[in-house]
Amino acid sequence: MATALANPLDPGVLGAATTISSRSIDRFARAHDASHYLLIPDAVLEPQDAAGVADAFSAVRAAGRTLTFRSGGTSLSGQGVSGDILVDTRSRFRGIRIEDDGRLVRVEPGATVRQVNTRLARYRRKLGPDPASEIACTVGGVIANNSSGMACGVVENSYRTVDSLVLVLPSGTILDTGAPDARAQLEREEPAIATGLLALRDRLLSSPESVAFVRQQFSMKNTMGYGINALVDFDDPVKILEHLVIGSEGTLAFVAEARMRTVEVRPQIATGLLVFATLADAMAALPGLTGQGLATIELMDAASLRVAQGLSDVPASIAEVAVEGHAALLVEVHASSEDELATASEAALEHFRTLPLASPPALTTDAAQRASLWQVRKGLYTAVAGARPSGTTALLEDIVVPVDRLLDTCERLIELFDEHDYEDSVIFGHAKDGNVHFLLNERFDDEASIARYRRFTADLVDLVLGHGGSLKAEHGTGRIMAPFVRRQYGDFLTDIMWDVKRLIDPSGILNPGVVLSEDAESYLKDLKRVPTVEAEVDRCVECGYCEPTCPSKDITLTPRQRIVLRRDMAWAEEQGDKALLNELRADYDYEGVQTCAVDGMCGVACPVDINTGDLVRRLRAEEASKVEDGLWDAAAKGWGAVTRIGGMALTVADALPAPLVTGVTKVGRGVLGADTVPLYDAGLPRGGSRAPRADAPADAQAVFFGACIGTMFGPEGDGHGSRDSLRALLDRAGIPVVVPDDAGGLCCGTPWKSKGHLSGYDRMTRRVLESLWTASRGGEIPVVCDAASCTEGLHVMLSKSLAEYPEYAALRIEDATTYVAREVLPRLSVGEKLPSIAVHPTCSTTALGATGALTAIAGAVADDVYVPDGWGCCAFAGDRGMLHPELTESATAVEAGEVRAADDARGGFDAFVSANRTCEIGMTRATGRPYRHVIEVLEELTRP
């Protein structure tokens, strides 16, 4: 693969602010998205603003090239890949501005739906579109695809809720469609577009039959071709243009900003699962259920139910059914108040009782039970895609038909699965909209599989169009269905679509081959190869859900990128491309291995339960030298002494001039490597206190596991530290505790596990679990740890050891935040509360489900509890923040900016808290504010 542009872009035209990347690692990392297509761009551009995009258009056109926009990379139809110039719009365009008390929001295209909804939540508002990929998909992609979701239908999608757009047209014109003079500007600067759109409107309106067909097609969810319903719905060329761009998949213009009308959040929710003996019974029930005003009606076919029965948390209503031709509908009632919900739920239940159900109907408002029901629906993708054979691609497709044709469509679709030998395929989706999804596992590395896929696609097209449906409901036309637009719409309407494209993008520079294609075989070209790689990540579906939470996303790579580059290296090796392989390997060490925080947040977000940190730890283990591994094994034998020496070293360093110590560590890093020697700076604390002495009172109610980082790192300022503060709180609450023997020599094992030193990790695992088993009296009392990351480390240590040591299954390990919130806080009296407190949740409190306890304790000590909307993992990750401080700086940039702004707005917070000492150090370094453990603040405010 060439690493330089054959026809380079003119820097003078492109502008100095736009970065251009042509390294192989940059091009291959950004080439992959959630679709089953793969094209490797020649270069990746990162413009800073709308003007930069306009300059990029000029540079690309001058060079005779084309470009494609790429944001969240969650698209499933191939609309976000390019073999030419790829423009990354996620890195810079992330602005969010709330207006009119949340009724309107201005959003740049790189902000995710979840990020926007998080900021709208305080106003009890949200965006209308509600795609399942909301954790990762960006507003730019939602608008480009006219995405919808489970509840919004065709009433609250982008087409209906966009108020105005800031567009960059291929000519370079920047048009704010909400500006009072927008039409005048369009007519002045783009007269051909202004008059041409009105002419196309007149042409369409001249055919009443075509108008009727357009209205029918867009009365359903429909993302096939261009949204030419805009030519029917509007007579202002600005509004026509605005709505043609919605759903145009980056082929007509760039959306630099969207002003969107929001919808009310109805927070009171009841969820139920209706199981029917047949699919026909379920479909017959749809009209009546829709008439009940249910917010969601999600279909699961018999194959889905059989898959669901294998899930760990399957509800009894499914587990007890001998599935044959059964089907289920997951339904929800949404309301603004408890009284409204009670009334609506009773009416719904009364109707449910009239249906031919295989099990009694019920609605629940219990959060755990609701989550269990939704796990059935969401777990389908995990179960089927995660278990697919290595080397195959999981294809998640979607179609829509009129609701009264849904039964026939689903029954025939099931027959097609059998006819084409697609095993374990499931059908699920948004039944009230006539929109269903189905999942296929296919491989594209042999001609027989491609031929099968071609035959299946032909039959699918016949089926959907034969029922008056659309071949794409939500996922966009992309490359996968572009050749079939003419088949769906006919020549007259398809020609209008082509004329729209030529009118707005006459040079054809934007995303060629997407939405429209006259090549009947184009959907079979550039199919993704999926070579087998490491077992930890081989089941990755490249969806990108992991990326927004990754702390290294803005400096090196994301979890998806770390995985796909392993596939790319495997492919390069298979092809004998040694030059590419060596180049990727050389850059991967720092970007893929050294700067991974192994924080596990990607595993929380991943739909197929991949923690990319497991891969990175394995790679570090493979790279570790025997000498280094032996030293860490020796450290495990005398860990108490090691932590005391480390603490004393920090205390000595704290007493010396910081530049002197920093200079010494820089020399060491230059000799031994940045991934071996930590970088000291003045922000690091002095050493900590000695570990607690062993104690075993007969009436002990818990085991006190004081984290060793309390010995290594001292507290902030004049504080006592979380370890000593927790012990003081337990004593104050009258809770006697066991302190294990050699407490100072015990560790959760994270330093060994994260670096890949497996011998030392195994040694520490045996020592810790044996000690905790004895101290807890065989699991009779819980083990409480004062540092969240160490608590998580103990959880991981235990779970990984149960196969070898099943006797330890009774051990209960709990973080101090959850234990104190439940057992200690009710026994204490807080004196005068602080006016305000800023809280940094951590990746570990998230993984442990302890963030609620953290904020609850904060609420007990302060009147105003502030949690930044943009909080995330600080990436300090033990010593990773000292080895690579640039990683923590990047990971904390957004949150630190929010904290500083909120601190200034309030005239200063009274405390800054978290739940782990190294995270506190990282946040102190990032914000310049003194972060402490929330336990310390609670201890101080409850002193007699």
Secondary structure by P-SEA (a helix, b strand, c coil): cccccccccccccccccbbbbccaaaaaaaccccccbbbbbcbbbbbccaaaaaaaaaaaaaacbbbbbbccccccccccccccbbbbcccccbbbbbcccccbbbbcccccaaaaaaaaccccccccccccccccccaaaaaaacccccccccccccccccccccccccccccccccccaaaaaaaaccaaaaaaaaaaaaaaaccaaaaaaaaaaaccccccccccccccccccaaaaaaaaacccccccccccccbbbbbbbbcbbbbbbbbbccaaaaaaaaaaaaaacccbbbbbcaaaaaaaaaccccccccccccccbbbbbbbbbbbccaaaaaaaaaaaaaaaaaccccccccccccaaaaaaaaaaaaaaaaaaaaaccccbbbbbbbbbccccaaaaaaaaaaaaaaaaccccccccccccccbbbbbbbbbcccaaaaaaaaaaaaaaaaaaaaacccccccccccccccccccccccaaaaaaaaaaaaacccccccccccccccccccccccccccccccccccccccccccccccccccccccaaaaaaaaaaaaaaaaacaaaaaaaaaaaaaccccccccccccccccccccccaaaaaaaaaaaaccaaaaaaaaaaaacaaaaaaaaaaaaaaaaaccaaaaaaaaaaaaaacccccbbbbccccccbbbccccbbbbccccbbbbccccccccccccccccaaaaaaaaaaaacbbbbbcccccccccaaaaaaacaaaaaaaaaaaaaaaaaaaaccccbbbbbccaaaaaaaaaaaaaccccccccccbbbbcaaaaaaccccccccccccccbbbbbbcaaaaaaccaaaaaaaaaacccbbbbbccccccccccccccccaaaaaaaaaaaaaaaaaaaaaaccccccccccaaaaaaaaaacccccccaaaaaaaaacc
